[in-house]
């Protein structure tokens, strides 16, 4: 994700400024548009890659720990 870093940060900032939530799934879709080979990974691998990207760039995200 490092080669798409700037575009992703701009995307996240833009949507957050407009008041919309930015989820890992919307980021998975965005990265899939930027890098089609990313979609060849399993869903769990894609989510973890997004989580690592957010943590590395000091961005917070909420992840559900329990399902009702």
C-alpha positions in Angstrom: 0.0 0.0 0.0 3.0 2.3 0.3 3.0 3.2 -3.4 -0.7 4.4 -3.0 -0.1 6.0 0.4 -0.7 9.7 -0.6 -3.9 8.9 -2.6 -5.3 6.9 0.3 -4.5 9.6 2.9 -6.2 12.2 0.7 -9.2 9.9 0.2 -9.6 9.3 4.0 -9.1 13.0 4.8 -11.6 14.1 2.1 -14.3 11.7 3.4 -13.7 12.5 7.0 -13.9 16.2 6.4 -17.3 15.7 4.7 -18.5 13.9 7.9 -18.7 10.4 6.4 -17.3 7.3 8.3 -14.3 5.7 6.6 -14.5 1.9 7.1 -11.9 -0.8 6.3 -14.3 -2.1 3.7 -14.5 1.2 1.8 -10.7 1.4 1.9 -10.5 -2.1 0.6 -12.6 -1.1 -2.4 -10.5 2.1 -3.0 -7.3 0.1 -2.9 -8.8 -2.4 -5.2 -9.4 0.4 -7.7 -5.9 1.7 -7.4 -4.2 -1.7 -7.3 -6.3 -4.5 -8.9 -3.8 -7.2 -7.7 -4.7 -6.3 -4.1 -8.1 -7.9 -4.7 -6.4 -11.3 -5.3 -5.7 -11.6 -1.5 -8.1 -13.1 0.9 -10.6 -10.8 2.6 -8.8 -11.2 6.0 -5.4 -10.4 4.4 -6.9 -7.3 2.8 -8.5 -6.0 6.1 -5.2 -6.6 8.0 -3.2 -4.7 5.3 -5.6 -1.8 5.7 -5.3 -2.0 9.5 -1.5 -2.0 9.4 -1.6 1.0 6.9 -3.8 3.0 9.3 -1.7 2.2 12.3 1.5 3.0 10.5 0.1 6.4 9.5 -1.3 7.2 13.0 -4.9 7.0 11.9 -7.5 5.5 14.2 -10.2 3.1 13.2 -12.7 1.2 15.2 -13.1 -2.6 14.8 -16.0 -4.5 16.3 -14.8 -7.1 18.8 -18.1 -8.8 19.4 -21.1 -9.5 17.3 -24.6 -9.5 18.8 
